[in-house]
């Protein structure tokens, strides 16, 4: 699946191209992941995994990168993980989306998550879940704009950097997969 999202008008950005994530993107994907980790508001993780661990934990048909149309640099990524090995949950995945800070405001997250929604629906996935720190207002807004709804908050679910953190639980139910 390859799609191109147009650049916002008047800002001089090149188009963003969405392509399947491959091993050749590993270094950039993991660097962007670490940049997200470093913000303190993206994940409980403290360090990005190596590529083998990352690759093993993500569903190959539902992970994409956004490439800068001008330079071909990776601007962000989205990947889905299975929520359970039990067959009854084969249509439920959890998503992660990360955008390089220099690409914020270019529609990269929207293009990535949109591509993932299309791929999961084509594969019969009926629910995409996400867990987002409440302080990550940009991620919450992105998910809401693409049809995710808040289903609850797990209060003080984990300690992160010496303080308890809540996680907002989001889900998007496919209107086409029943």
C-alpha positions as CSV (number, residue, x, y, z in Angstrom):
1,X,0.0,0.0,0.0
2,X,1.4,3.3,-1.0
3,X,-0.4,6.6,-0.7
4,X,0.5,10.2,-0.8
5,X,-0.9,12.8,1.5
6,X,-0.7,16.4,0.2
7,X,1.2,18.9,2.2
8,X,-0.6,21.6,4.1
9,X,-1.2,24.7,1.9
10,X,1.1,27.6,2.3
11,X,3.8,26.0,4.5
12,X,6.1,24.8,1.8
13,X,6.3,21.2,2.8
14,X,6.8,18.4,0.4
15,X,4.2,15.7,0.1
16,X,4.3,12.8,2.6
17,X,4.3,9.3,1.1
18,X,3.1,6.4,3.2
19,X,4.8,3.0,2.5
20,X,5.0,-0.3,4.3
21,X,7.6,-0.4,7.0
22,X,10.6,-2.6,6.1
23,X,13.9,-3.4,7.7
24,X,15.6,-0.7,5.7
25,X,13.6,1.8,7.8
26,X,14.7,0.3,11.1
27,X,17.3,2.9,12.2
28,X,15.0,5.8,11.5
29,X,12.0,4.1,13.1
30,X,13.9,3.3,16.3
31,X,15.4,6.8,16.5
32,X,11.9,8.3,16.2
33,X,10.7,5.9,18.8
34,X,13.5,7.0,21.2
35,X,12.7,10.7,20.5
36,X,9.1,9.9,21.6
37,X,10.3,8.0,24.7
38,X,12.6,11.0,25.6
39,X,9.6,13.3,25.8
40,X,8.3,11.4,28.8
41,X,4.7,11.4,27.5
42,X,4.7,8.7,24.8
43,X,5.2,5.4,26.6
44,X,6.3,3.6,29.8
45,X,9.3,2.3,27.8
46,X,12.6,3.8,28.8
47,X,14.6,2.7,25.7
48,X,13.7,1.7,22.2
49,X,14.2,-2.0,21.6
50,X,16.5,-3.4,19.0
51,X,15.0,-4.1,15.5
52,X,14.6,-7.8,16.1
53,X,12.4,-7.3,19.2
54,X,10.5,-4.4,17.5
55,X,9.9,-6.4,14.4
56,X,8.7,-9.5,16.3
57,X,6.1,-7.6,18.3
58,X,4.5,-5.8,15.4
59,X,2.0,-7.2,12.8
60,X,3.8,-7.0,9.4
61,X,0.6,-6.1,7.4
62,X,-0.3,-3.1,9.5
63,X,2.9,-1.1,9.9
64,X,3.8,1.9,7.8
65,X,6.3,4.7,7.6
66,X,5.8,8.3,6.3
67,X,8.5,9.4,3.9
68,X,9.3,13.0,3.2
69,X,8.6,13.4,-0.5
70,X,11.5,15.7,-1.1
71,X,14.3,13.8,0.8
72,X,12.8,10.4,1.4
73,X,13.6,10.7,5.1
74,X,11.3,8.8,7.5
75,X,9.1,11.3,9.3
76,X,7.1,8.9,11.4
77,X,5.7,5.4,11.8
78,X,2.6,3.5,12.8
79,X,2.5,-0.2,13.9
80,X,-0.1,-2.5,15.3
81,X,0.3,-5.3,17.8
82,X,-2.0,-8.2,18.5
83,X,-3.8,-7.7,21.8
84,X,-4.2,-11.5,22.4
85,X,-3.3,-14.8,20.9
86,X,-6.8,-16.1,21.6
87,X,-8.7,-16.6,18.3
88,X,-11.7,-14.7,19.6
89,X,-9.6,-11.5,19.6
90,X,-8.1,-11.9,16.1
91,X,-10.0,-8.7,15.0
92,X,-8.6,-6.5,17.8
93,X,-5.2,-4.8,17.6
94,X,-3.4,-2.1,19.5
95,X,-1.8,0.8,17.7
96,X,1.3,2.9,18.2
97,X,2.0,6.1,16.2
98,X,5.1,8.2,16.4
99,X,6.1,11.3,14.5
100,X,9.5,13.0,14.4
101,X,9.2,16.3,16.3
102,X,10.5,18.2,13.2
103,X,7.5,16.9,11.2
104,X,4.8,18.0,13.7
105,X,1.9,19.8,12.1
106,X,2.4,18.3,8.6
107,X,-0.4,15.7,8.8
108,X,2.0,12.9,9.2
109,X,0.2,11.2,12.1
110,X,-3.1,11.5,10.3
111,X,-1.8,10.0,7.1
112,X,-0.1,7.1,9.0
113,X,-3.1,6.3,11.2
114,X,-5.4,6.6,8.2
115,X,-3.3,4.1,6.3
116,X,-3.4,1.7,9.2
117,X,-7.1,2.0,9.5
118,X,-7.5,1.1,5.9
119,X,-5.2,-1.9,6.1
120,X,-6.8,-3.3,9.3
121,X,-10.3,-2.9,7.9
122,X,-9.3,-4.6,4.7
123,X,-8.0,-7.5,6.9
124,X,-11.2,-7.8,8.9
125,X,-10.0,-6.0,12.1
126,X,-13.0,-4.6,13.9
127,X,-11.3,-2.7,16.7
128,X,-8.1,-0.7,17.1
129,X,-7.1,0.2,20.6
130,X,-4.7,2.7,22.0
131,X,-3.4,3.7,25.4
132,X,-2.3,7.4,25.6
133,X,-0.9,9.4,28.5
134,X,-3.5,12.1,29.3
135,X,-0.8,14.7,29.0
136,X,-0.2,13.8,25.3
137,X,-2.9,16.1,24.0
138,X,-1.7,15.9,20.4
139,X,-2.0,12.2,20.3
140,X,-5.4,12.3,21.9
141,X,-6.6,14.9,19.4
142,X,-5.2,12.8,16.5
143,X,-7.0,9.7,17.6
144,X,-10.3,11.6,18.2
145,X,-10.1,13.1,14.7
146,X,-9.9,9.6,13.2
147,X,-12.8,8.2,15.0
148,X,-11.3,6.9,18.2
149,X,-13.4,7.4,21.4
150,X,-12.3,7.4,25.0
151,X,-13.5,4.3,26.8
152,X,-11.9,5.0,30.1
153,X,-8.8,5.9,32.1
154,X,-6.6,3.5,34.0
155,X,-5.6,5.6,36.9
156,X,-2.1,5.2,38.4
157,X,-1.6,2.1,36.3
158,X,2.2,2.3,36.4
159,X,5.1,4.2,37.8
160,X,7.1,6.2,35.2
161,X,10.1,8.4,36.1
162,X,9.3,8.3,39.8
163,X,5.6,9.2,39.5
164,X,2.3,7.3,39.0
165,X,0.9,7.7,35.5
166,X,-2.7,7.4,34.2
167,X,-3.4,6.0,30.7
168,X,-6.4,7.0,28.6
169,X,-7.9,4.0,26.8
170,X,-9.1,4.7,23.3
171,X,-10.8,2.5,20.7
172,X,-12.0,2.8,17.2
173,X,-14.7,0.4,16.0
174,X,-14.8,-0.2,12.3
175,X,-18.1,0.9,10.8
176,X,-17.5,-1.6,7.9
177,X,-16.2,-4.7,9.6
178,X,-19.0,-6.5,11.5
